[in-house]
Amino acid sequence: MLSLPGGPRLCSAFFLILPGFLAFLKPPTYRLWKLSILVREGGHWMVLPCLLLAGEAFRSGDSVTVAGIPAAAILFLAAAVMYGVTLARAYFTAASLQREFQAAWGEIMPGSGGFRRLHPIVFPDLFRGIRIDRFEPEAHVFSRNGEWELGLEFFRARGSAGKAACVLLLHGGGWDGGSHADFRELNLFLASQGYAVASMEYRLSPRFNYPAPVEDARAALAWLKTHAAELGIDAGRFILAGRSAGGQIALQAAYLDRDPSVRGVISFYAPANMVMAYHYPGNPLILDSRKLIVNYLGKEGESGLPLAVASSPLETLDAGAPPTLLLHGRPDVLVTFHHVEHMREKLARLGVKRFEVDLPWAPHGYDYVFRGPGSQISLYFIERFLAAVAGGP
């Protein structure tokens, strides 16, 4: 049983409750943004300890009270609520998203392997983790010249007897960083479900500028098609996907090229309107997004405006675009949710098949906590989106 003396108990209550405010408030600095991801996506771990400490404080009869109730107990109970509120919001959000997806897409058949995620949130997985087949990917080089070469990690589809659909994934990192080895859990999850996954490198700014990364996505796609037989993939069924900056690249590549083999595109919290992203940057204490855009485009101010327009998926989007899945949190302080709102309006107006996973609590990078409620909900709808656009693995 947890037990603390009165003074340290009250100090501990204050210490525990302070991070809990990040479940409601936007983080003002880079370190607090990182902490907000843990609080919002992993805060459920703290609920039971806070409740036990509250019970111990009630029994102890501390001298510091509020209306006869020990102040430490009140603070511990408040902390438990703060740490648990995301899970409660996620539960009701998931139910609403399920209804919206059913209304928009109808009943989706999972393919021969079935869906791994039968529910948007599986409560035991919040603590034990999401089961995936763990294995080492293959390393391949898909593009090179005298100065550089670009590689990809290839995850072969597990348990697939035929040719598998392939997800081509582009990492985040503000166009100037990140790695194709980031977020490997998603790659392993999709491969475990029967999809092939290629997580690619692309040329980074400021050394290379737009449209170099989009050209790299094309090169990776061409390489995968050329080697489809040996890799066990279906050269006619690709899905592009990306996080943050990688999401912008994936959307742009999918919308520009009209490649019939690209059956859909998935974007995690990506800047889809580059003009808006430049003129209304996020909090510079967290990330200097305007500088990142200038480095990516190679120009700034009015001279960079034509490139900002040209690199905007929102501007490239037309009625021939492939089906689109957008995943984004409303309190995102790095890439504002307005990007999704603009995309939603235009996708609907053009009649492009789409779905938005709108997470009211989720910060930028919420899927770093792979077992968290935001990530679980995302996986649920990614599975169904892939089945709808690619016909299953």
C-alpha positions as CSV (number, residue, x, y, z in Angstrom):
1,M,0.0,0.0,0.0
2,L,1.3,3.5,-0.9
3,S,2.0,5.6,2.2
4,L,3.5,9.0,2.5
5,P,3.8,11.4,5.6
6,G,1.6,14.5,5.5
7,G,4.0,17.2,4.2
8,P,5.7,15.1,1.5
9,R,2.2,13.7,0.6
10,L,0.9,17.2,-0.2
11,C,4.1,18.1,-2.2
12,S,3.7,14.8,-4.1
13,A,0.2,15.7,-4.9
14,F,1.2,19.1,-6.3
15,F,4.1,17.4,-8.3
16,L,1.6,14.9,-9.8
17,I,-1.1,17.3,-10.7
18,L,1.0,19.8,-12.6
19,P,1.8,17.6,-15.6
20,G,-1.9,16.7,-15.7
21,F,-2.8,20.3,-16.9
22,L,-1.2,19.3,-20.2
23,A,-4.2,17.1,-20.8
24,F,-6.2,20.4,-21.3
25,L,-3.7,23.2,-22.1
26,K,-1.5,23.7,-25.2
27,P,2.2,23.2,-24.3
28,P,4.2,26.4,-24.6
29,T,7.7,24.9,-25.1
30,Y,9.3,22.0,-26.9
31,R,9.9,19.9,-23.8
32,L,6.4,20.4,-22.6
33,W,5.1,19.4,-26.0
34,K,7.0,16.2,-25.7
35,L,5.6,15.7,-22.1
36,S,2.0,16.5,-23.4
37,I,2.3,13.5,-25.7
38,L,3.0,11.2,-22.7
39,V,0.3,12.8,-20.6
40,R,-2.4,12.6,-23.3
41,E,-1.5,9.2,-24.7
42,G,-0.1,7.5,-21.7
43,G,-1.8,9.2,-18.8
44,H,-4.0,6.2,-18.0
45,W,-1.0,4.6,-16.4
46,M,-1.2,7.3,-13.6
47,V,-4.9,6.9,-12.8
48,L,-4.6,4.0,-10.4
49,P,-1.6,5.3,-8.5
50,C,-3.3,8.6,-8.0
51,L,-6.5,6.9,-6.7
52,L,-4.4,4.8,-4.3
53,L,-2.6,7.9,-3.0
54,A,-6.0,9.7,-2.6
55,G,-7.3,6.8,-0.6
56,E,-4.2,6.8,1.6
57,A,-4.5,10.6,2.1
58,F,-8.2,10.2,3.2
59,R,-7.3,7.7,5.8
60,S,-4.3,9.6,7.1
61,G,-6.3,12.7,8.3
62,D,-3.8,15.3,7.1
63,S,-3.8,18.6,9.0
64,V,-4.2,20.6,5.8
65,T,-7.9,20.2,4.8
66,V,-10.5,21.9,2.5
67,A,-14.0,21.7,4.0
68,G,-12.7,18.9,6.2
69,I,-11.3,16.9,3.3
70,P,-7.5,16.4,3.2
71,A,-6.1,18.7,0.6
72,A,-3.7,16.0,-0.7
73,A,-6.6,13.7,-1.3
74,I,-8.4,16.4,-3.4
75,L,-5.3,17.0,-5.4
76,F,-4.7,13.3,-6.0
77,L,-8.3,12.8,-7.1
78,A,-8.0,15.8,-9.5
79,A,-4.8,14.4,-10.9
80,A,-6.5,11.0,-11.5
81,V,-9.3,12.8,-13.4
82,M,-6.8,14.8,-15.5
83,Y,-4.8,11.7,-16.4
84,G,-7.9,9.7,-17.2
85,V,-9.8,12.3,-19.2
86,T,-8.1,11.5,-22.6
87,L,-9.2,7.9,-22.4
88,A,-12.8,8.9,-21.7
89,R,-12.7,11.4,-24.6
90,A,-11.1,8.7,-26.8
91,Y,-13.9,6.2,-26.0
92,F,-16.7,8.6,-27.1
93,T,-14.7,9.9,-30.0
94,A,-14.1,6.4,-31.3
95,A,-17.8,5.6,-31.2
96,S,-18.7,8.8,-33.1
97,L,-16.0,8.1,-35.8
98,Q,-17.3,4.5,-36.2
99,R,-20.7,5.9,-37.0
100,E,-19.3,8.4,-39.4
101,F,-17.1,5.9,-41.2
102,Q,-20.0,3.4,-41.5
103,A,-22.2,6.2,-43.0
104,A,-19.6,7.3,-45.5
105,W,-18.0,4.0,-46.5
106,G,-20.5,1.3,-45.6
107,E,-19.5,-2.2,-44.6
108,I,-15.9,-2.9,-45.4
109,M,-14.8,-6.5,-46.0
110,P,-11.4,-7.2,-44.4
111,G,-10.0,-9.7,-46.9
112,S,-8.8,-13.3,-46.2
113,G,-6.9,-12.5,-43.0
114,G,-9.6,-10.5,-41.2
115,F,-9.0,-7.3,-39.2
116,R,-6.6,-7.4,-36.4
117,R,-8.3,-4.4,-34.6
118,L,-11.8,-5.4,-34.0
119,H,-12.5,-2.4,-31.8
120,P,-11.1,1.2,-32.0
121,I,-9.8,0.9,-28.4
122,V,-8.7,-2.4,-26.8
123,F,-8.2,-1.6,-23.2
124,P,-5.8,-4.4,-22.3
125,D,-3.5,-3.2,-25.2
126,L,-3.2,0.2,-23.5
127,F,-1.0,-1.6,-20.9
128,R,0.3,-4.8,-22.5
129,G,1.0,-3.2,-25.9
130,I,-0.3,-4.1,-29.4
131,R,0.7,-7.5,-30.6
132,I,2.9,-7.4,-33.7
133,D,5.3,-9.8,-35.4
134,R,8.8,-8.5,-34.8
135,F,11.4,-9.1,-37.4
136,E,14.2,-7.2,-39.1
137,P,13.4,-5.5,-42.4
138,E,15.4,-5.9,-45.6
139,A,17.7,-3.0,-46.6
140,H,17.6,-1.9,-50.2
141,V,18.9,1.1,-52.2
142,F,16.4,2.5,-54.7
143,S,18.2,5.6,-56.0
144,R,21.8,6.8,-56.2
145,N,24.1,9.1,-58.0
146,G,27.7,10.1,-57.4
147,E,26.9,12.2,-54.4
148,W,24.2,10.3,-52.5
149,E,22.1,7.2,-52.3
150,L,18.7,6.6,-50.9
151,G,17.6,3.4,-49.2
152,L,14.5,1.9,-47.9
153,E,13.5,-0.6,-45.3
154,F,11.3,-3.3,-46.7
155,F,9.0,-5.3,-44.5
156,R,7.7,-8.4,-46.3
157,A,4.1,-9.2,-45.9
158,R,3.6,-11.9,-43.2
159,G,1.4,-14.9,-44.0
160,S,0.6,-13.7,-47.5
161,A,0.3,-16.5,-50.1
162,G,-0.1,-14.2,-53.1
163,K,1.1,-10.8,-54.1
164,A,0.5,-8.2,-51.4
165,A,-0.5,-4.6,-51.6
166,C,2.3,-2.3,-50.6
167,V,2.3,0.7,-48.3
168,L,5.1,3.2,-49.2
169,L,5.8,5.2,-46.0
170,L,7.6,8.6,-45.8
171,H,8.9,9.7,-42.4
172,G,8.4,13.0,-40.7
173,G,11.0,15.4,-39.4
174,G,10.3,18.9,-40.9
175,W,11.9,18.0,-44.3
176,D,15.3,18.4,-42.7
177,G,15.5,15.5,-40.4
178,G,13.9,12.2,-39.3
179,S,14.7,8.7,-40.4
180,H,13.0,5.9,-42.4
181,A,13.7,3.8,-39.3
182,D,11.3,5.9,-37.2
183,F,7.9,4.6,-36.0
184,R,8.8,1.0,-37.0
185,E,5.9,-0.4,-35.0
186,L,3.4,0.8,-37.6
187,N,5.4,-0.9,-40.3
188,L,5.5,-4.2,-38.4
189,F,1.8,-4.0,-37.6
190,L,0.9,-3.6,-41.3
191,A,3.3,-6.3,-42.3
192,S,1.8,-8.6,-39.6
193,Q,-1.6,-7.9,-41.1
194,G,-0.4,-9.1,-44.6
195,Y,0.7,-5.8,-46.3
196,A,4.1,-5.2,-47.6
197,V,5.7,-2.0,-46.3
198,A,8.5,0.1,-47.7
199,S,9.8,2.9,-45.4
200,M,11.9,5.2,-47.6
201,E,14.5,7.8,-47.3
202,Y,14.3,11.1,-49.2
203,R,16.6,14.0,-49.8
204,L,16.6,16.5,-46.9
205,S,16.6,20.2,-46.8
206,P,18.3,22.7,-46.7
207,R,20.8,20.9,-49.1
208,F,17.9,19.7,-51.3
209,N,14.7,21.6,-51.9
210,Y,11.2,20.9,-53.2
211,P,10.4,19.0,-55.4
212,A,13.3,16.7,-54.6
213,P,11.5,14.6,-52.0
214,V,8.5,14.2,-54.3
215,E,10.8,13.0,-57.0
216,D,12.3,10.5,-54.5
217,A,8.9,9.1,-53.8
218,R,8.3,8.6,-57.5
219,A,11.7,6.9,-57.7
220,A,10.9,4.6,-54.8
221,L,7.6,3.7,-56.3
222,A,9.2,2.9,-59.7
223,W,11.9,0.7,-58.0
224,L,9.2,-1.2,-56.1
225,K,7.3,-1.9,-59.3
226,T,10.4,-3.1,-61.1
227,H,11.3,-5.5,-58.2
228,A,7.7,-6.4,-57.5
229,A,8.0,-10.1,-58.3
230,E,11.0,-10.7,-56.1
231,L,9.5,-8.6,-53.2
232,G,6.2,-10.4,-53.4
233,I,4.1,-7.3,-54.0
234,D,1.3,-6.4,-56.4
235,A,2.6,-3.7,-58.7
236,G,-0.9,-2.4,-59.2
237,R,-1.7,-1.8,-55.5
238,F,0.2,0.8,-53.7
239,I,-0.8,3.2,-50.9
240,L,1.3,6.2,-50.1
241,A,1.5,7.3,-46.4
242,G,3.4,9.8,-44.4
243,R,3.8,11.7,-41.1
244,S,4.0,15.4,-40.8
245,A,6.4,16.6,-43.5
246,G,6.3,13.1,-44.9
247,G,2.5,13.4,-45.1
248,Q,2.9,16.5,-47.2
249,I,5.2,14.7,-49.6
250,A,2.9,11.6,-49.8
251,L,-0.1,13.8,-50.5
252,Q,1.7,15.8,-53.1
253,A,3.1,12.7,-54.9
254,A,-0.3,11.0,-54.9
255,Y,-2.2,14.1,-56.2
256,L,0.4,15.2,-58.8
257,D,1.1,11.9,-60.6
258,R,-2.4,10.3,-61.0
259,D,-0.7,6.9,-61.0
260,P,-3.4,4.3,-61.2
261,S,-1.4,1.9,-59.1
262,V,-1.7,4.3,-56.2
263,R,-5.0,3.3,-54.7
264,G,-5.0,5.7,-51.8
265,V,-3.0,8.1,-49.6
266,I,-2.8,8.3,-45.8
267,S,-1.6,11.5,-44.0
268,F,-0.7,11.9,-40.3
269,Y,-1.0,15.6,-39.2
270,A,0.6,17.0,-42.4
271,P,0.7,20.6,-43.6
272,A,-1.6,20.5,-46.7
273,N,-1.7,24.3,-47.3
274,M,1.9,25.4,-47.4
275,V,0.9,29.1,-48.0
276,M,-1.1,29.1,-44.7
277,A,1.7,27.2,-43.0
278,Y,4.2,29.9,-43.9
279,H,2.0,32.9,-43.1
280,Y,0.6,31.4,-39.8
281,P,3.4,29.4,-38.3
282,G,3.2,27.5,-35.0
283,N,4.8,28.4,-31.7
284,P,8.5,29.1,-32.4
285,L,9.4,28.0,-28.9
286,I,8.3,24.6,-29.9
287,L,9.4,24.6,-33.6
288,D,10.4,27.3,-36.1
289,S,8.1,26.0,-38.8
290,R,8.5,29.0,-41.0
291,K,12.2,28.4,-41.2
292,L,11.6,24.7,-42.0
293,I,9.4,25.8,-44.9
294,V,11.9,28.3,-46.2
295,N,14.6,25.6,-46.1
296,Y,12.4,23.2,-47.9
297,L,11.3,25.5,-50.6
298,G,14.7,27.2,-50.9
299,K,13.1,30.7,-51.0
300,E,11.2,32.9,-48.6
301,G,8.8,35.8,-48.6
302,E,7.1,36.8,-51.9
303,S,9.7,35.0,-54.0
304,G,8.8,31.7,-52.3
305,L,5.0,32.1,-52.8
306,P,4.8,30.3,-56.2
307,L,6.7,27.4,-54.7
308,A,4.5,27.4,-51.6
309,V,1.4,27.2,-53.8
310,A,3.0,24.5,-56.1
311,S,4.0,22.4,-53.0
312,S,0.5,22.5,-51.4
313,P,-1.5,19.3,-51.7
314,L,-4.6,21.5,-51.2
315,E,-3.8,23.3,-54.5
316,T,-2.8,20.1,-56.3
317,L,-5.9,18.3,-55.3
318,D,-8.5,17.8,-58.0
319,A,-11.4,15.4,-58.7
320,G,-9.0,12.7,-60.0
321,A,-7.2,12.4,-56.6
322,P,-7.1,9.0,-55.0
323,P,-9.1,8.2,-51.8
324,T,-7.6,10.1,-48.8
325,L,-7.3,9.3,-45.1
326,L,-6.4,12.3,-42.9
327,L,-5.4,11.7,-39.2
328,H,-4.9,14.8,-37.1
329,G,-5.4,16.1,-33.6
330,R,-7.3,19.3,-33.0
331,P,-4.9,20.8,-30.4
332,D,-1.9,20.3,-32.7
333,V,0.5,23.2,-32.0
334,L,2.9,22.3,-34.8
335,V,0.6,21.8,-37.7
336,T,-2.8,23.5,-37.1
337,F,-6.0,21.5,-37.5
338,H,-7.1,24.1,-40.1
339,H,-5.2,22.1,-42.7
340,V,-7.7,19.2,-42.2
341,E,-10.6,21.6,-42.3
342,H,-9.4,23.1,-45.7
343,M,-8.8,19.6,-47.1
344,R,-12.1,18.3,-45.9
345,E,-14.0,21.1,-47.6
346,K,-12.2,20.7,-50.9
347,L,-12.3,16.9,-50.9
348,A,-16.0,17.0,-50.3
349,R,-16.6,19.6,-53.0
350,L,-14.7,17.6,-55.5
351,G,-16.4,14.3,-54.6
352,V,-13.1,12.6,-53.7
353,K,-13.6,9.6,-51.4
354,R,-12.1,10.5,-48.0
355,F,-12.3,10.1,-44.2
356,E,-10.9,12.3,-41.4
357,V,-9.9,10.8,-38.1
358,D,-10.5,13.9,-36.0
359,L,-8.9,13.4,-32.5
360,P,-10.0,16.3,-30.2
361,W,-7.2,15.7,-27.6
362,A,-4.3,14.5,-29.7
363,P,-1.1,16.5,-30.0
364,H,1.3,16.4,-33.0
365,G,3.2,13.1,-32.9
366,Y,0.5,11.4,-30.8
367,D,1.4,8.1,-32.4
368,Y,4.8,8.0,-30.7
369,V,2.9,6.2,-28.0
370,F,2.0,3.2,-30.2
371,R,-0.3,1.6,-27.6
372,G,-2.1,4.9,-26.8
373,P,-5.7,5.6,-27.5
374,G,-4.9,7.9,-30.5
375,S,-2.7,5.4,-32.1
376,Q,-5.2,2.5,-31.5
377,I,-8.0,4.5,-33.1
378,S,-5.8,5.4,-36.0
379,L,-4.9,1.7,-36.6
380,Y,-8.5,0.7,-36.6
381,F,-9.4,3.1,-39.4
382,I,-6.1,2.6,-41.3
383,E,-7.0,-1.1,-41.5
384,R,-10.4,-0.4,-42.9
385,F,-9.2,2.3,-45.3
386,L,-6.6,-0.1,-46.7
387,A,-9.2,-2.8,-47.1
388,A,-11.5,-0.4,-48.9
389,V,-9.1,1.1,-51.3
390,A,-6.7,-1.9,-51.9
391,G,-9.2,-4.8,-51.4
392,G,-7.2,-6.1,-48.4
393,P,-3.7,-7.4,-48.3
